[in-house]
């Protein structure tokens, strides 16, 4: 067994400065723990100290090799440090130690003796130890060892290394909607692996569930795992393995860089234990903004199917009533039995939108216990519940109960019979009804659901940490009793407290947008801005912000049944803004072929279908390859199309679908004209910005 097979880059520290022998041992043990070599660092350290009590493991010549066999060791491994100033390690020759290796061995076999013997043979060469002490990086340190080991044991170098079973690198890709980015990142990683000669397998967490799922055996045999995702994925199965967490966009744009980090051992070991340092799961700690985005996108990705399916059903109901000649009043959409059926079913799906959004945001933060608090919080946001009026019926019941209690108290005080006549009851009910109606219920809507998801999730997570101090015997009832009860109380009190304020903000924003829409010339810039945002990152934060804003406004508009609501024009502009970029690419690769490589030309025509289907992500590979030319062209083309859509008075009552929801588009011919004009403008601009390529 070669030394370089047992020593990882993350288990090497150069230029350490321990004060004494005990601190040097602590550093080496922590390196083993960080590299995932130990199941119990404390137990392993006890073994090291027990061996030192038998006699020092310093061998002289400024070198020490502490070692121990322990059941706390997962697999044989090494850690190493260099100490430029030296440390007193009770060396036989009295010299301070400047180079220390620590061997971690399992109880079965005598691997530690083999490693110890090999190290002793190699460290007898003073030039070799001098090079190790002078190494500047862990990579250089390992290279020096490899060269010396090859020199001293040439028979091993001549023999081909046994092929490692399974895949060297594993990956998981996932994006909020689970459509384009998920599979594009998987394809990019797979291609990069083939190009680099590295075996790789990619699991996709798409909208249809996980595909090409990684097995336990593959995980055990791999060098490391790449998680390229913009939403949370299940990671407990990767415990003890090097895990690199990054954005799904990096999987598309930087696949070779990600694979190299795994292969070169530049990635920390992931520990699934919540008490462990989760930051080790990634080479770079995630920023707060990045974490917020992932939690938000987890909620949005689960909410979108309800919005899209429910919205299209309601749009079909409006379409049926339009054909049937039903007046566009408060009953529009339910004027015929068939339209009423579609609107009712669509309304049920829409009703789940806010609870699902908040529920999965909270679940992303607090795991499964967060689902309850999020769903209830989202529901309370939708109803606008407050302490005074959690619901009209509940308020009436409370008012009636107070009447009965008051009458009973009066009877007891006067020592008279308790009576409450039907007339009194009716009067009490009417009074309660009047009181309840006088208290305005203002739903806090989308903003309230966002707040419910984040705050309830964080509060429950803090409560769960407090519960860690409860007796172990209560572990079984935490998820089924303690967390649900506490969570319900937390979210109920929280939402009743914040709903009035969030309702005011929500209504203020909606009224502000309606006011802007009523002002001459203001709606067109708003639609141009949102349409342009759809093309900036094509599925990223800007794209999602514009789309979620439009769908939130559309939801309220569909509930109000107001055909003149500006939300319908905004939704039309947002969808056309997402349709333009792929069509620009398709047109340009079809007409101006000299500006693209053969592979890009072959892939171009499929973007006609993707663009007409409102799948913006079809343009991403071209934007990634030529960002300074493609992104500005798509942004301008989408903004022009959005502005023209609003100028032509086009509306849309379905939140997705492209040409497949054409019957729900108001003024469809002018909408198609706006799409063509925007795509042509973007195509011409791209032709100017991008020079012809040389094959």
Secondary structure as GFF3:
##gff-version 3
##sequence-region A 1 695
A	DSSP	alpha_helix	3	6	.	.	.	ID=ss1
A	DSSP	beta_strand	7	13	.	.	.	ID=ss2
A	DSSP	alpha_helix	21	34	.	.	.	ID=ss3
A	DSSP	alpha_helix	41	54	.	.	.	ID=ss4
A	DSSP	beta_strand	58	60	.	.	.	ID=ss5
A	DSSP	beta_strand	63	69	.	.	.	ID=ss6
A	DSSP	beta_strand	77	87	.	.	.	ID=ss7
A	DSSP	beta_strand	97	105	.	.	.	ID=ss8
A	DSSP	alpha_helix	111	123	.	.	.	ID=ss9
A	DSSP	alpha_helix	126	134	.	.	.	ID=ss10
A	DSSP	alpha_helix	138	152	.	.	.	ID=ss11
A	DSSP	alpha_helix	154	158	.	.	.	ID=ss12
A	DSSP	beta_strand	169	174	.	.	.	ID=ss13
A	DSSP	alpha_helix	180	196	.	.	.	ID=ss14
A	DSSP	beta_strand	200	206	.	.	.	ID=ss15
A	DSSP	beta_strand	209	211	.	.	.	ID=ss16
A	DSSP	alpha_helix	216	221	.	.	.	ID=ss17
A	DSSP	beta_strand	224	229	.	.	.	ID=ss18
A	DSSP	three_ten_helix	236	238	.	.	.	ID=ss19
A	DSSP	beta_strand	243	246	.	.	.	ID=ss20
A	DSSP	alpha_helix	248	253	.	.	.	ID=ss21
A	DSSP	alpha_helix	255	263	.	.	.	ID=ss22
A	DSSP	three_ten_helix	278	281	.	.	.	ID=ss23
A	DSSP	alpha_helix	288	324	.	.	.	ID=ss24
A	DSSP	alpha_helix	337	351	.	.	.	ID=ss25
A	DSSP	alpha_helix	353	366	.	.	.	ID=ss26
A	DSSP	alpha_helix	369	383	.	.	.	ID=ss27
A	DSSP	alpha_helix	392	414	.	.	.	ID=ss28
A	DSSP	alpha_helix	422	438	.	.	.	ID=ss29
A	DSSP	alpha_helix	445	466	.	.	.	ID=ss30
A	DSSP	three_ten_helix	467	469	.	.	.	ID=ss31
A	DSSP	three_ten_helix	472	474	.	.	.	ID=ss32
A	DSSP	alpha_helix	475	477	.	.	.	ID=ss33
A	DSSP	pi_helix	478	482	.	.	.	ID=ss34
A	DSSP	alpha_helix	483	518	.	.	.	ID=ss35
A	DSSP	alpha_helix	522	536	.	.	.	ID=ss36
A	DSSP	alpha_helix	541	560	.	.	.	ID=ss37
A	DSSP	alpha_helix	567	591	.	.	.	ID=ss38
A	DSSP	three_ten_helix	593	595	.	.	.	ID=ss39
A	DSSP	alpha_helix	598	604	.	.	.	ID=ss40
A	DSSP	alpha_helix	606	612	.	.	.	ID=ss41
A	DSSP	three_ten_helix	616	619	.	.	.	ID=ss42
A	DSSP	alpha_helix	620	625	.	.	.	ID=ss43
A	DSSP	alpha_helix	627	647	.	.	.	ID=ss44
A	DSSP	beta_strand	651	652	.	.	.	ID=ss45
A	DSSP	three_ten_helix	658	664	.	.	.	ID=ss46
A	DSSP	beta_strand	665	666	.	.	.	ID=ss47
A	DSSP	alpha_helix	668	689	.	.	.	ID=ss48
###
